[in-house]
Amino acid sequence: MKALKQLVVGEETKLRTMDAGETLAFQMEDGNVWTLDFEAGNLLRNNTCYETEGWKNVQNVIRDDLTEEGLR
């Protein structure tokens, strides 16, 4: 969450990718699931894509956590 809080969402972009998508899913205590969708590091929200800064940091944190858990 700390890495996500540092993610800066910028302007809308027309740059779209079909094969570089990632979804982060968070299950809340009440059972609801909250998701964030990214295409090549750009945030996808309501079928609109936004440039981001700091996506690489988010990926690094996820990779490190998966490695620590023996899942990578």
Biopython code that builds the backbone (N, CA, C, O; Angstrom):
import numpy as np
from Bio.PDB.StructureBuilder import StructureBuilder

atoms = [
    (1, "MET", "N", (0.826, -1.192, 0.000)),
    (1, "MET", "CA", (0.000, 0.000, 0.000)),
    (1, "MET", "C", (0.871, 1.258, 0.000)),
    (1, "MET", "O", (0.521, 2.265, -0.615)),
    (2, "LYS", "N", (2.003, 1.189, 0.692)),
    (2, "LYS", "CA", (2.886, 2.354, 0.740)),
    (2, "LYS", "C", (3.367, 2.717, -0.671)),
    (2, "LYS", "O", (3.400, 3.894, -1.031)),
    (3, "ALA", "N", (3.736, 1.712, -1.465)),
    (3, "ALA", "CA", (4.187, 1.970, -2.836)),
    (3, "ALA", "C", (3.047, 2.540, -3.672)),
    (3, "ALA", "O", (3.267, 3.440, -4.483)),
    (4, "LEU", "N", (1.836, 2.032, -3.485)),
    (4, "LEU", "CA", (0.696, 2.550, -4.241)),
    (4, "LEU", "C", (0.389, 3.993, -3.881)),
    (4, "LEU", "O", (-0.002, 4.777, -4.747)),
    (5, "LYS", "N", (0.559, 4.353, -2.621)),
    (5, "LYS", "CA", (0.303, 5.733, -2.199)),
    (5, "LYS", "C", (1.271, 6.706, -2.854)),
    (5, "LYS", "O", (0.962, 7.890, -2.989)),
    (6, "GLN", "N", (2.435, 6.223, -3.261)),
    (6, "GLN", "CA", (3.432, 7.075, -3.899)),
    (6, "GLN", "C", (3.248, 7.146, -5.412)),
    (6, "GLN", "O", (3.919, 7.928, -6.086)),
    (7, "LEU", "N", (2.340, 6.332, -5.945)),
    (7, "LEU", "CA", (2.062, 6.325, -7.375)),
    (7, "LEU", "C", (1.390, 7.645, -7.752)),
    (7, "LEU", "O", (0.417, 8.056, -7.121)),
    (8, "VAL", "N", (1.914, 8.300, -8.780)),
    (8, "VAL", "CA", (1.358, 9.564, -9.246)),
    (8, "VAL", "C", (0.594, 9.302, -10.541)),
    (8, "VAL", "O", (1.160, 8.815, -11.520)),
    (9, "VAL", "N", (-0.690, 9.628, -10.536)),
    (9, "VAL", "CA", (-1.527, 9.460, -11.721)),
    (9, "VAL", "C", (-1.560, 10.790, -12.464)),
    (9, "VAL", "O", (-1.862, 11.840, -11.898)),
    (10, "GLY", "N", (-1.237, 10.705, -13.765)),
    (10, "GLY", "CA", (-1.152, 11.920, -14.569)),
    (10, "GLY", "C", (-2.306, 12.064, -15.541)),
    (10, "GLY", "O", (-3.450, 11.717, -15.249)),
    (11, "GLU", "N", (-1.965, 12.585, -16.699)),
    (11, "GLU", "CA", (-2.940, 12.897, -17.734)),
    (11, "GLU", "C", (-3.454, 11.646, -18.428)),
    (11, "GLU", "O", (-2.810, 10.597, -18.404)),
    (12, "GLU", "N", (-4.613, 11.768, -19.041)),
    (12, "GLU", "CA", (-5.165, 10.699, -19.866)),
    (12, "GLU", "C", (-4.220, 10.440, -21.032)),
    (12, "GLU", "O", (-3.627, 11.369, -21.580)),
    (13, "THR", "N", (-4.087, 9.182, -21.402)),
    (13, "THR", "CA", (-3.248, 8.815, -22.529)),
    (13, "THR", "C", (-4.039, 7.941, -23.487)),
    (13, "THR", "O", (-4.892, 7.158, -23.069)),
    (14, "LYS", "N", (-3.757, 8.077, -24.748)),
    (14, "LYS", "CA", (-4.387, 7.230, -25.767)),
    (14, "LYS", "C", (-3.575, 5.952, -25.984)),
    (14, "LYS", "O", (-4.024, 5.040, -26.679)),
    (15, "LEU", "N", (-2.384, 5.885, -25.391)),
    (15, "LEU", "CA", (-1.528, 4.708, -25.510)),
    (15, "LEU", "C", (-2.158, 3.539, -24.773)),
    (15, "LEU", "O", (-2.348, 3.597, -23.558)),
    (16, "ARG", "N", (-2.484, 2.475, -25.505)),
    (16, "ARG", "CA", (-3.107, 1.302, -24.922)),
    (16, "ARG", "C", (-2.328, 0.069, -25.329)),
    (16, "ARG", "O", (-1.707, 0.046, -26.391)),
    (17, "THR", "N", (-2.356, -0.963, -24.484)),
    (17, "THR", "CA", (-1.693, -2.221, -24.799)),
    (17, "THR", "C", (-2.656, -3.370, -24.536)),
    (17, "THR", "O", (-3.509, -3.297, -23.651)),
    (18, "MET", "N", (-2.505, -4.407, -25.305)),
    (18, "MET", "CA", (-3.377, -5.568, -25.140)),
    (18, "MET", "C", (-2.695, -6.674, -24.348)),
    (18, "MET", "O", (-3.372, -7.519, -23.762)),
    (19, "ASP", "N", (-1.365, -6.682, -24.322)),
    (19, "ASP", "CA", (-0.656, -7.820, -23.735)),
    (19, "ASP", "C", (0.218, -7.457, -22.542)),
    (19, "ASP", "O", (1.084, -8.243, -22.159)),
    (20, "ALA", "N", (0.016, -6.304, -21.955)),
    (20, "ALA", "CA", (0.839, -5.907, -20.809)),
    (20, "ALA", "C", (-0.046, -5.435, -19.661)),
    (20, "ALA", "O", (0.252, -4.435, -19.010)),
    (21, "GLY", "N", (-1.135, -6.160, -19.418)),
    (21, "GLY", "CA", (-2.058, -5.771, -18.367)),
    (21, "GLY", "C", (-1.782, -6.480, -17.054)),
    (21, "GLY", "O", (-1.366, -7.638, -17.026)),
    (22, "GLU", "N", (-2.021, -5.767, -15.978)),
    (22, "GLU", "CA", (-1.878, -6.335, -14.641)),
    (22, "GLU", "C", (-3.032, -5.818, -13.781)),
    (22, "GLU", "O", (-3.431, -4.659, -13.888)),
    (23, "THR", "N", (-3.554, -6.688, -12.935)),
    (23, "THR", "CA", (-4.618, -6.309, -12.016)),
    (23, "THR", "C", (-4.173, -6.605, -10.600)),
    (23, "THR", "O", (-3.715, -7.707, -10.298)),
    (24, "LEU", "N", (-4.308, -5.621, -9.739)),
    (24, "LEU", "CA", (-4.049, -5.807, -8.314)),
    (24, "LEU", "C", (-5.408, -5.908, -7.634)),
    (24, "LEU", "O", (-6.252, -5.032, -7.821)),
    (25, "ALA", "N", (-5.634, -6.952, -6.855)),
    (25, "ALA", "CA", (-6.903, -7.156, -6.163)),
    (25, "ALA", "C", (-6.662, -7.181, -4.659)),
    (25, "ALA", "O", (-5.743, -7.839, -4.172)),
    (26, "PHE", "N", (-7.497, -6.456, -3.943)),
    (26, "PHE", "CA", (-7.392, -6.372, -2.493)),
    (26, "PHE", "C", (-8.722, -6.795, -1.888)),
    (26, "PHE", "O", (-9.760, -6.210, -2.199)),
    (27, "GLN", "N", (-8.701, -7.805, -1.029)),
    (27, "GLN", "CA", (-9.926, -8.222, -0.358)),
    (27, "GLN", "C", (-10.002, -7.503, 0.985)),
    (27, "GLN", "O", (-9.090, -7.590, 1.808)),
    (28, "MET", "N", (-11.098, -6.801, 1.184)),
    (28, "MET", "CA", (-11.309, -6.038, 2.405)),
    (28, "MET", "C", (-11.878, -6.937, 3.501)),
    (28, "MET", "O", (-12.363, -8.034, 3.224)),
    (29, "GLU", "N", (-11.816, -6.474, 4.721)),
    (29, "GLU", "CA", (-12.313, -7.251, 5.858)),
    (29, "GLU", "C", (-13.783, -7.607, 5.716)),
    (29, "GLU", "O", (-14.222, -8.648, 6.204)),
    (30, "ASP", "N", (-14.560, -6.732, 5.037)),
    (30, "ASP", "CA", (-15.993, -7.000, 4.875)),
    (30, "ASP", "C", (-16.288, -7.939, 3.707)),
    (30, "ASP", "O", (-17.450, -8.217, 3.412)),
    (31, "GLY", "N", (-15.232, -8.431, 3.038)),
    (31, "GLY", "CA", (-15.398, -9.359, 1.932)),
    (31, "GLY", "C", (-15.411, -8.710, 0.559)),
    (31, "GLY", "O", (-15.271, -9.399, -0.452)),
    (32, "ASN", "N", (-15.575, -7.404, 0.509)),
    (32, "ASN", "CA", (-15.533, -6.712, -0.772)),
    (32, "ASN", "C", (-14.136, -6.793, -1.374)),
    (32, "ASN", "O", (-13.143, -6.869, -0.650)),
    (33, "VAL", "N", (-14.067, -6.775, -2.700)),
    (33, "VAL", "CA", (-12.791, -6.806, -3.402)),
    (33, "VAL", "C", (-12.615, -5.489, -4.154)),
    (33, "VAL", "O", (-13.509, -5.041, -4.872)),
    (34, "TRP", "N", (-11.455, -4.885, -3.974)),
    (34, "TRP", "CA", (-11.102, -3.617, -4.599)),
    (34, "TRP", "C", (-9.998, -3.915, -5.599)),
    (34, "TRP", "O", (-9.001, -4.543, -5.242)),
    (35, "THR", "N", (-10.152, -3.475, -6.854)),
    (35, "THR", "CA", (-9.153, -3.781, -7.875)),
    (35, "THR", "C", (-8.616, -2.516, -8.525)),
    (35, "THR", "O", (-9.303, -1.500, -8.628)),
    (36, "LEU", "N", (-7.371, -2.611, -8.959)),
    (36, "LEU", "CA", (-6.726, -1.593, -9.777)),
    (36, "LEU", "C", (-6.191, -2.297, -11.014)),
    (36, "LEU", "O", (-5.503, -3.312, -10.909)),
    (37, "ASP", "N", (-6.504, -1.760, -12.178)),
    (37, "ASP", "CA", (-6.049, -2.342, -13.433)),
    (37, "ASP", "C", (-5.028, -1.418, -14.083)),
    (37, "ASP", "O", (-5.192, -0.198, -14.112)),
    (38, "PHE", "N", (-3.968, -2.034, -14.603)),
    (38, "PHE", "CA", (-2.899, -1.293, -15.257)),
    (38, "PHE", "C", (-2.608, -1.890, -16.615)),
    (38, "PHE", "O", (-2.710, -3.102, -16.805)),
    (39, "GLU", "N", (-2.244, -1.035, -17.564)),
    (39, "GLU", "CA", (-1.777, -1.461, -18.885)),
    (39, "GLU", "C", (-0.408, -0.834, -19.091)),
    (39, "GLU", "O", (-0.286, 0.387, -19.191)),
    (40, "ALA", "N", (0.618, -1.668, -19.153)),
    (40, "ALA", "CA", (1.999, -1.195, -19.315)),
    (40, "ALA", "C", (2.328, -0.111, -18.286)),
    (40, "ALA", "O", (3.037, 0.848, -18.589)),
    (41, "GLY", "N", (1.811, -0.272, -17.082)),
    (41, "GLY", "CA", (2.082, 0.672, -16.002)),
    (41, "GLY", "C", (1.146, 1.854, -15.947)),
    (41, "GLY", "O", (1.209, 2.640, -15.002)),
    (42, "ASN", "N", (0.278, 2.005, -16.931)),
    (42, "ASN", "CA", (-0.700, 3.094, -16.922)),
    (42, "ASN", "C", (-1.991, 2.607, -16.278)),
    (42, "ASN", "O", (-2.430, 1.485, -16.530)),
    (43, "LEU", "N", (-2.597, 3.447, -15.451)),
    (43, "LEU", "CA", (-3.817, 3.097, -14.745)),
    (43, "LEU", "C", (-4.990, 3.077, -15.706)),
    (43, "LEU", "O", (-5.182, 4.014, -16.481)),
    (44, "LEU", "N", (-5.772, 2.015, -15.658)),
    (44, "LEU", "CA", (-6.977, 1.897, -16.467)),
    (44, "LEU", "C", (-8.175, 2.034, -15.544)),
    (44, "LEU", "O", (-8.357, 1.229, -14.631)),
    (45, "ARG", "N", (-8.981, 3.041, -15.777)),
    (45, "ARG", "CA", (-10.150, 3.294, -14.922)),
    (45, "ARG", "C", (-11.318, 3.704, -15.801)),
    (45, "ARG", "O", (-11.216, 4.667, -16.561)),
    (46, "ASN", "N", (-12.429, 2.983, -15.704)),
    (46, "ASN", "CA", (-13.627, 3.269, -16.499)),
    (46, "ASN", "C", (-13.306, 3.365, -17.984)),
    (46, "ASN", "O", (-13.790, 4.261, -18.676)),
    (47, "ASN", "N", (-12.485, 2.432, -18.469)),
    (47, "ASN", "CA", (-12.085, 2.328, -19.877)),
    (47, "ASN", "C", (-11.271, 3.529, -20.371)),
    (47, "ASN", "O", (-11.165, 3.755, -21.577)),
    (48, "THR", "N", (-10.703, 4.287, -19.449)),
    (48, "THR", "CA", (-9.809, 5.393, -19.781)),
    (48, "THR", "C", (-8.455, 5.088, -19.163)),
    (48, "THR", "O", (-8.376, 4.627, -18.025)),
    (49, "CYS", "N", (-7.389, 5.346, -19.915)),
    (49, "CYS", "CA", (-6.041, 5.042, -19.460)),
    (49, "CYS", "C", (-5.334, 6.342, -19.053)),
    (49, "CYS", "O", (-5.431, 7.356, -19.744)),
    (50, "TYR", "N", (-4.621, 6.294, -17.917)),
    (50, "TYR", "CA", (-3.919, 7.464, -17.388)),
    (50, "TYR", "C", (-2.448, 7.135, -17.182)),
    (50, "TYR", "O", (-2.106, 6.059, -16.691)),
    (51, "GLU", "N", (-1.589, 8.060, -17.559)),
    (51, "GLU", "CA", (-0.151, 7.898, -17.327)),
    (51, "GLU", "C", (0.110, 7.828, -15.827)),
    (51, "GLU", "O", (-0.611, 8.434, -15.035)),
    (52, "THR", "N", (1.138, 7.089, -15.445)),
    (52, "THR", "CA", (1.527, 7.038, -14.036)),
    (52, "THR", "C", (3.034, 7.223, -13.902)),
    (52, "THR", "O", (3.800, 6.966, -14.832)),
    (53, "GLU", "N", (3.430, 7.671, -12.731)),
    (53, "GLU", "CA", (4.836, 7.711, -12.344)),
    (53, "GLU", "C", (4.956, 6.874, -11.083)),
    (53, "GLU", "O", (4.159, 7.017, -10.156)),
    (54, "GLY", "N", (5.947, 6.005, -11.053)),
    (54, "GLY", "CA", (6.181, 5.190, -9.867)),
    (54, "GLY", "C", (5.706, 3.761, -9.997)),
    (54, "GLY", "O", (5.784, 3.004, -9.028)),
    (55, "TRP", "N", (5.209, 3.358, -11.172)),
    (55, "TRP", "CA", (4.728, 1.986, -11.342)),
    (55, "TRP", "C", (5.831, 0.971, -11.122)),
    (55, "TRP", "O", (5.594, -0.096, -10.557)),
    (56, "LYS", "N", (7.040, 1.298, -11.567)),
    (56, "LYS", "CA", (8.166, 0.371, -11.408)),
    (56, "LYS", "C", (8.400, 0.067, -9.919)),
    (56, "LYS", "O", (8.718, -1.067, -9.562)),
    (57, "ASN", "N", (8.245, 1.070, -9.062)),
    (57, "ASN", "CA", (8.396, 0.852, -7.618)),
    (57, "ASN", "C", (7.353, -0.124, -7.097)),
    (57, "ASN", "O", (7.665, -0.973, -6.262)),
    (58, "VAL", "N", (6.115, -0.014, -7.579)),
    (58, "VAL", "CA", (5.049, -0.927, -7.170)),
    (58, "VAL", "C", (5.404, -2.348, -7.610)),
    (58, "VAL", "O", (5.265, -3.290, -6.830)),
    (59, "GLN", "N", (5.858, -2.506, -8.846)),
    (59, "GLN", "CA", (6.250, -3.825, -9.343)),
    (59, "GLN", "C", (7.380, -4.422, -8.514)),
    (59, "GLN", "O", (7.370, -5.617, -8.219)),
    (60, "ASN", "N", (8.346, -3.605, -8.139)),
    (60, "ASN", "CA", (9.471, -4.096, -7.335)),
    (60, "ASN", "C", (9.009, -4.598, -5.966)),
    (60, "ASN", "O", (9.482, -5.633, -5.496)),
    (61, "VAL", "N", (8.103, -3.883, -5.331)),
    (61, "VAL", "CA", (7.585, -4.297, -4.026)),
    (61, "VAL", "C", (6.842, -5.622, -4.155)),
    (61, "VAL", "O", (7.016, -6.515, -3.326)),
    (62, "ILE", "N", (6.012, -5.751, -5.193)),
    (62, "ILE", "CA", (5.268, -6.993, -5.415)),
    (62, "ILE", "C", (6.234, -8.145, -5.664)),
    (62, "ILE", "O", (6.080, -9.220, -5.083)),
    (63, "ARG", "N", (7.222, -7.931, -6.517)),
    (63, "ARG", "CA", (8.205, -8.976, -6.815)),
    (63, "ARG", "C", (8.941, -9.402, -5.545)),
    (63, "ARG", "O", (9.110, -10.596, -5.300)),
    (64, "ASP", "N", (9.374, -8.443, -4.746)),
    (64, "ASP", "CA", (10.095, -8.756, -3.509)),
    (64, "ASP", "C", (9.220, -9.546, -2.535)),
    (64, "ASP", "O", (9.694, -10.492, -1.905)),
    (65, "ASP", "N", (7.947, -9.163, -2.409)),
    (65, "ASP", "CA", (7.032, -9.874, -1.521)),
    (65, "ASP", "C", (6.801, -11.303, -1.995)),
    (65, "ASP", "O", (6.779, -12.232, -1.188)),
    (66, "LEU", "N", (6.629, -11.480, -3.300)),
    (66, "LEU", "CA", (6.417, -12.813, -3.839)),
    (66, "LEU", "C", (7.647, -13.686, -3.629)),
    (66, "LEU", "O", (7.530, -14.871, -3.315)),
    (67, "THR", "N", (8.824, -13.097, -3.804)),
    (67, "THR", "CA", (10.074, -13.838, -3.599)),
    (67, "THR", "C", (10.196, -14.269, -2.144)),
    (67, "THR", "O", (10.566, -15.410, -1.865)),
    (68, "GLU", "N", (9.886, -13.362, -1.206)),
    (68, "GLU", "CA", (9.952, -13.684, 0.223)),
    (68, "GLU", "C", (9.002, -14.824, 0.585)),
    (68, "GLU", "O", (9.298, -15.640, 1.458)),
    (69, "GLU", "N", (7.854, -14.869, -0.101)),
    (69, "GLU", "CA", (6.860, -15.911, 0.164)),
    (69, "GLU", "C", (7.164, -17.207, -0.573)),
    (69, "GLU", "O", (6.450, -18.198, -0.417)),
    (70, "GLY", "N", (8.232, -17.200, -1.381)),
    (70, "GLY", "CA", (8.590, -18.387, -2.143)),
    (70, "GLY", "C", (7.683, -18.640, -3.334)),
    (70, "GLY", "O", (7.602, -19.762, -3.835)),
    (71, "LEU", "N", (7.006, -17.603, -3.784)),
    (71, "LEU", "CA", (6.057, -17.740, -4.892)),
    (71, "LEU", "C", (6.637, -17.296, -6.219)),
    (71, "LEU", "O", (5.934, -17.288, -7.230)),
    (72, "ARG", "N", (7.866, -16.937, -6.233)),
    (72, "ARG", "CA", (8.465, -16.478, -7.474)),
    (72, "ARG", "C", (9.749, -17.198, -7.710)),
    (72, "ARG", "O", (10.418, -16.955, -8.714)),
]
sb = StructureBuilder()
sb.init_structure("model")
sb.init_model(0)
sb.init_chain("A")
sb.init_seg("    ")
for serial, (resi, resn, name, xyz) in enumerate(atoms, 1):
    if name == "N":
        sb.init_residue(resn, " ", resi, " ")
    sb.init_atom(name, np.array(xyz, "f"), 0.0, 1.0, " ", f" {name:<3s}", serial, name[0])
structure = sb.get_structure()
